[in-house]
Amino acid sequence: MVEQGWQLGDWFTPDCLVSIANAEGGWDIARERMQKVAYEITRPEYPASQQEWFRSFASSVVANDPLYQSTIRKVKAAIAAHPGVMQSEIYKGRSEQEKEGARYVLYFAEALGAIYREKSGRSYRLYLSAPANSGHVAPSKADTSTTASESAKPEDFYGPAFDRIEADINWSDAARGQVWATLQPLIGQAPSIAQKSLMPVWPEHFSWPAGEEALSKASQPVSAKGFAKLLSIETSKLAYNLYRVQQTRELYEDPALVKTRNTVMIEHQCAGHDVPENPVLMSAEEFQSANVEPCRVIGCQWNISTLNQRGLAKRGLIAP
């Protein structure tokens, strides 16, 4: 993750960056750490290439932040209703804590290409894309990385995740193709949006035993609507977990991390399903040579993280 020769500081360290990527201790702590790194890295001793790398790294982390995901939908709806709305209007009637959260979301929303901000006095005008006369092209997600452009992204795993889940569904190739074509651009959005869009193409004849069992256990309607929403949720979740496995592999390309955070921990929370070993612990070396697959049990809260000795001791665990 950290390239040889880069400037290290109090916060820009391999351990801190990994803890941010893993959202260790929760997203509130990850945001606080990321803010501290962001302030530190503006110092003149940090080269421009390192600053640019951190902006790209931070953007990729923020894209998975629940605060960002929930807030950006509301912001985009407000901009769609009032193109060019002042950013200061978004803050009206909000507490200082809410304003700080909104600033965080809006800054990274522009970096991720979700919105366009145009300077206007002491604030910004907000658009879903750059106005035609601005001469500016809003960045796409693919434009937000430089050194990290070859790193894995959650969207790289949308197809593999869908393939794994739909392997348990009995339906025609035509039905599969229609559902995938409709679902693909909606993965990561609110499940209700995908559900509504999928209904016109959802097949009349299909069988998904695991989905039916999950809906029944959750007291949800066993219907086309229920199946469509469930497929959206599980595809998005599995894609993110596949991404986390690959991201962890990329983190361990840094020899320093192999030494300081040598344990990989995999946790399962599968209601109604016995998990033989939980959590699963393995060394970084074992992980790199193992074929690690996220749990595909519907509803399982599966998580992968890396631990140093202090993290192991805090949880009362022993390194493998």
C-alpha positions as CSV (number, residue, x, y, z in Angstrom):
1,M,0.0,0.0,0.0
2,V,2.7,2.5,1.0
3,E,5.4,2.8,-1.6
4,Q,9.1,2.8,-0.7
5,G,10.6,6.2,-0.2
6,W,7.3,7.9,0.8
7,Q,7.2,10.3,3.7
8,L,5.7,8.8,6.8
9,G,4.2,10.8,9.7
10,D,2.2,10.6,12.9
11,W,-0.9,9.5,10.9
12,F,0.3,8.6,7.4
13,T,1.5,5.1,8.4
14,P,0.8,1.7,7.0
15,D,-1.0,0.7,10.2
16,C,-3.2,3.7,10.2
17,L,-4.1,3.4,6.5
18,V,-5.0,-0.3,6.9
19,S,-7.2,0.5,9.9
20,I,-9.0,3.1,7.7
21,A,-9.4,0.7,4.8
22,N,-10.9,-1.9,7.2
23,A,-13.0,0.7,9.1
24,E,-11.6,-0.8,12.3
25,G,-13.5,0.4,15.4
26,G,-16.3,1.6,13.2
27,W,-16.8,4.2,10.5
28,D,-16.8,7.2,13.0
29,I,-13.2,6.3,14.0
30,A,-12.2,5.6,10.3
31,R,-13.5,9.1,9.3
32,E,-11.6,10.8,12.2
33,R,-8.4,9.0,11.2
34,M,-8.8,9.8,7.6
35,Q,-9.3,13.5,8.5
36,K,-6.1,13.5,10.5
37,V,-4.2,12.0,7.6
38,A,-5.7,14.5,5.2
39,Y,-4.6,17.4,7.4
40,E,-1.1,16.0,7.9
41,I,-0.5,15.2,4.2
42,T,-1.0,18.8,3.1
43,R,2.3,19.7,4.7
44,P,5.0,20.7,2.2
45,E,7.3,17.8,3.0
46,Y,4.8,15.4,1.4
47,P,5.3,15.1,-2.4
48,A,2.4,15.8,-4.7
49,S,2.3,12.2,-6.0
50,Q,1.8,11.0,-2.4
51,Q,-0.9,13.5,-1.8
52,E,-2.7,12.5,-5.0
53,W,-2.4,8.8,-4.0
54,F,-4.1,9.5,-0.7
55,R,-6.9,11.4,-2.3
56,S,-7.6,8.4,-4.5
57,F,-7.3,6.0,-1.6
58,A,-9.6,8.1,0.6
59,S,-12.2,8.3,-2.3
60,S,-12.3,4.5,-2.6
61,V,-12.8,4.1,1.1
62,V,-15.5,6.8,1.3
63,A,-17.5,5.1,-1.5
64,N,-18.2,2.3,0.9
65,D,-19.0,4.5,3.9
66,P,-22.7,4.0,5.0
67,L,-22.9,7.8,5.8
68,Y,-21.8,8.6,2.3
69,Q,-24.1,6.1,0.7
70,S,-27.2,7.3,2.6
71,T,-26.4,11.1,2.4
72,I,-25.5,11.2,-1.3
73,R,-28.9,9.8,-2.4
74,K,-30.6,12.7,-0.5
75,V,-28.1,15.2,-1.9
76,K,-28.6,14.0,-5.5
77,A,-32.4,14.2,-5.1
78,A,-32.1,17.8,-3.9
79,I,-29.8,18.7,-6.8
80,A,-32.1,17.0,-9.3
81,A,-35.0,19.1,-8.0
82,H,-33.0,22.3,-7.9
83,P,-30.0,22.2,-10.3
84,G,-27.4,24.8,-9.2
85,V,-28.6,24.8,-5.5
86,M,-26.1,26.5,-3.2
87,Q,-24.1,24.1,-1.0
88,S,-25.0,26.4,1.9
89,E,-28.6,25.6,1.4
90,I,-27.9,21.9,2.0
91,Y,-26.6,22.9,5.5
92,K,-29.6,24.9,6.6
93,G,-31.4,23.7,9.7
94,R,-28.7,21.1,10.4
95,S,-26.5,20.7,13.6
96,E,-22.8,21.4,13.4
97,Q,-22.2,17.6,13.5
98,E,-24.6,17.1,10.6
99,K,-22.9,20.0,8.6
100,E,-19.5,18.4,9.1
101,G,-20.8,15.1,7.8
102,A,-22.4,16.9,4.8
103,R,-19.1,18.6,4.0
104,Y,-17.3,15.3,4.1
105,V,-19.8,13.7,1.8
106,L,-19.9,16.6,-0.7
107,Y,-16.2,16.8,-1.0
108,F,-15.8,13.2,-1.8
109,A,-19.0,13.1,-4.0
110,E,-17.2,15.5,-6.4
111,A,-14.0,13.4,-6.3
112,L,-16.0,10.3,-7.1
113,G,-17.8,12.0,-10.0
114,A,-21.3,11.8,-8.3
115,I,-21.8,15.6,-8.4
116,Y,-20.1,18.7,-9.8
117,R,-19.4,21.7,-7.6
118,E,-19.0,25.2,-9.1
119,K,-17.4,27.9,-6.9
120,S,-19.8,30.8,-6.2
121,G,-18.7,33.4,-3.7
122,R,-17.9,31.7,-0.4
123,S,-19.9,28.6,-1.3
124,Y,-20.5,26.3,-4.2
125,R,-23.3,25.6,-6.7
126,L,-24.1,22.0,-7.0
127,Y,-25.0,20.1,-10.2
128,L,-25.3,16.4,-11.1
129,S,-22.9,17.1,-13.9
130,A,-21.0,20.1,-15.2
131,P,-23.1,22.8,-16.9
132,A,-22.6,22.7,-20.7
133,N,-21.0,26.2,-20.7
134,S,-18.5,25.4,-17.9
135,G,-15.8,23.8,-20.1
136,H,-15.4,21.2,-17.3
137,V,-16.0,17.5,-17.5
138,A,-17.0,16.0,-14.2
139,P,-14.7,13.1,-13.3
140,S,-16.0,9.6,-13.6
141,K,-15.3,6.9,-11.1
142,A,-12.5,5.6,-13.4
143,D,-10.9,9.0,-13.4
144,T,-10.5,9.3,-9.6
145,S,-7.3,7.3,-9.3
146,T,-3.8,7.6,-10.6
147,T,-1.3,5.3,-8.9
148,A,-4.2,3.3,-7.6
149,S,-6.0,3.0,-10.9
150,E,-5.0,-0.7,-11.2
151,S,-6.2,-1.5,-7.7
152,A,-9.4,-3.5,-7.3
153,K,-12.7,-1.6,-7.0
154,P,-16.1,-2.9,-5.7
155,E,-17.7,-2.6,-9.1
156,D,-15.1,-5.0,-10.5
157,F,-16.9,-7.8,-8.6
158,Y,-20.5,-7.1,-9.6
159,G,-20.4,-9.7,-12.3
160,P,-18.6,-12.4,-10.3
161,A,-21.0,-11.8,-7.4
162,F,-24.1,-12.1,-9.6
163,D,-22.7,-15.3,-11.2
164,R,-22.2,-16.9,-7.8
165,I,-25.7,-16.1,-6.6
166,E,-27.6,-16.8,-9.7
167,A,-26.0,-20.3,-9.9
168,D,-28.5,-21.3,-7.2
169,I,-31.4,-19.9,-9.2
170,N,-33.2,-22.1,-11.8
171,W,-34.3,-19.9,-14.7
172,S,-33.7,-19.5,-18.4
173,D,-30.7,-17.9,-20.0
174,A,-32.9,-15.2,-21.4
175,A,-34.3,-14.4,-18.0
176,R,-30.9,-14.3,-16.5
177,G,-29.7,-11.9,-19.2
178,Q,-32.6,-9.6,-18.8
179,V,-32.3,-9.5,-15.0
180,W,-28.5,-8.9,-15.1
181,A,-28.8,-6.1,-17.7
182,T,-31.3,-4.4,-15.5
183,L,-29.6,-5.0,-12.2
184,Q,-26.0,-4.2,-13.1
185,P,-26.2,-0.4,-13.2
186,L,-28.3,-0.3,-10.0
187,I,-26.0,-2.4,-7.7
188,G,-25.0,-0.3,-4.7
189,Q,-28.1,1.9,-4.9
190,A,-31.1,1.5,-2.6
191,P,-32.6,-2.0,-2.9
192,S,-36.0,-0.5,-3.4
193,I,-34.8,1.2,-6.6
194,A,-33.5,-2.1,-8.0
195,Q,-36.6,-3.9,-7.0
196,K,-38.8,-1.5,-8.8
197,S,-36.7,-1.6,-12.0
198,L,-36.5,-5.5,-11.9
199,M,-40.2,-6.1,-11.7
200,P,-41.0,-5.6,-15.4
201,V,-38.3,-8.1,-16.4
202,W,-38.6,-10.6,-13.5
203,P,-39.4,-14.1,-14.9
204,E,-42.6,-15.8,-14.3
205,H,-41.0,-19.2,-14.1
206,F,-38.0,-19.6,-11.8
207,S,-36.9,-21.4,-8.7
208,W,-34.7,-20.1,-5.9
209,P,-35.0,-22.4,-2.9
210,A,-32.4,-20.6,-0.8
211,G,-34.1,-17.3,-1.5
212,E,-37.5,-18.7,-0.6
213,E,-36.1,-20.0,2.7
214,A,-34.5,-16.7,3.6
215,L,-37.6,-14.7,2.8
216,S,-39.8,-17.1,4.9
217,K,-37.4,-16.9,7.9
218,A,-37.4,-13.1,7.7
219,S,-41.3,-13.1,7.5
220,Q,-41.0,-11.3,4.1
221,P,-43.4,-11.9,1.3
222,V,-42.3,-14.9,-0.9
223,S,-43.1,-13.0,-4.1
224,A,-41.4,-11.6,-7.2
225,K,-40.9,-8.3,-5.3
226,G,-39.2,-10.1,-2.4
227,F,-36.9,-12.1,-4.7
228,A,-35.9,-9.1,-6.7
229,K,-35.0,-7.0,-3.6
230,L,-33.2,-10.0,-2.1
231,L,-31.1,-10.5,-5.2
232,S,-30.1,-6.8,-5.3
233,I,-29.1,-6.9,-1.6
234,E,-27.1,-10.2,-1.8
235,T,-25.3,-9.3,-5.0
236,S,-24.2,-5.9,-3.6
237,K,-23.0,-7.5,-0.4
238,L,-21.2,-10.4,-2.0
239,A,-19.5,-8.0,-4.5
240,Y,-18.2,-5.9,-1.6
241,N,-16.9,-9.0,0.2
242,L,-15.1,-10.3,-2.9
243,Y,-13.6,-6.8,-3.2
244,R,-12.4,-6.9,0.4
245,V,-10.7,-10.2,-0.1
246,Q,-8.8,-8.8,-3.1
247,Q,-8.1,-5.5,-1.3
248,T,-6.5,-7.5,1.5
249,R,-4.3,-9.4,-0.9
250,E,-3.2,-6.1,-2.4
251,L,-2.5,-4.7,1.1
252,Y,-0.1,-7.6,1.8
253,E,2.0,-6.7,-1.2
254,D,3.6,-4.3,1.2
255,P,6.3,-6.3,3.2
256,A,6.0,-3.9,6.1
257,L,2.3,-4.8,6.6
258,V,3.1,-8.5,6.5
259,K,5.4,-8.0,9.5
260,T,3.2,-5.6,11.5
261,R,-0.3,-7.0,10.8
262,N,0.4,-10.7,10.2
263,T,-3.0,-12.1,11.1
264,V,-6.1,-12.3,8.9
265,M,-9.4,-12.7,10.7
266,I,-12.6,-13.9,9.0
267,E,-15.9,-13.7,10.9
268,H,-19.3,-15.2,10.2
269,Q,-22.7,-14.2,11.6
270,C,-25.0,-16.7,9.9
271,A,-28.4,-16.9,11.7
272,G,-29.6,-20.5,11.8
273,H,-26.4,-21.9,10.3
274,D,-23.6,-23.6,12.3
275,V,-20.1,-22.2,11.5
276,P,-17.4,-24.8,12.4
277,E,-14.8,-22.2,13.3
278,N,-15.6,-18.6,14.0
279,P,-13.5,-16.5,13.8
280,V,-11.1,-18.1,11.4
281,L,-7.5,-16.9,11.9
282,M,-4.7,-17.4,9.4
283,S,-1.3,-15.8,8.9
284,A,-0.7,-13.4,6.1
285,E,1.4,-16.0,4.3
286,E,-1.4,-18.6,4.6
287,F,-4.0,-16.1,3.4
288,Q,-2.0,-15.3,0.3
289,S,-1.9,-18.9,-0.8
290,A,-5.4,-19.8,0.3
291,N,-8.5,-19.7,-1.9
292,V,-10.6,-17.5,0.4
293,E,-14.3,-17.1,-0.6
294,P,-16.9,-15.0,1.2
295,C,-19.8,-16.9,2.8
296,R,-22.7,-17.1,0.4
297,V,-25.4,-18.0,3.0
298,I,-28.1,-15.5,2.5
299,G,-28.1,-13.0,5.4
300,C,-24.7,-13.9,6.7
301,Q,-22.7,-10.9,8.0
302,W,-19.3,-11.9,6.8
303,N,-16.2,-9.8,7.4
304,I,-12.5,-10.0,6.8
305,S,-9.9,-7.8,8.6
306,T,-6.2,-7.7,9.4
307,L,-4.9,-7.7,13.0
308,N,-1.6,-6.7,14.7
309,Q,-0.5,-8.1,18.0
310,R,-2.4,-5.5,20.0
311,G,-5.6,-6.2,18.0
312,L,-5.3,-9.9,18.8
313,A,-4.7,-9.3,22.5
314,K,-7.6,-7.0,22.7
315,R,-9.9,-9.7,21.4
316,G,-8.3,-12.4,23.5
317,L,-7.0,-14.2,20.4
318,I,-3.7,-16.0,19.7
319,A,-1.9,-15.6,16.4
320,P,-2.1,-18.8,14.3
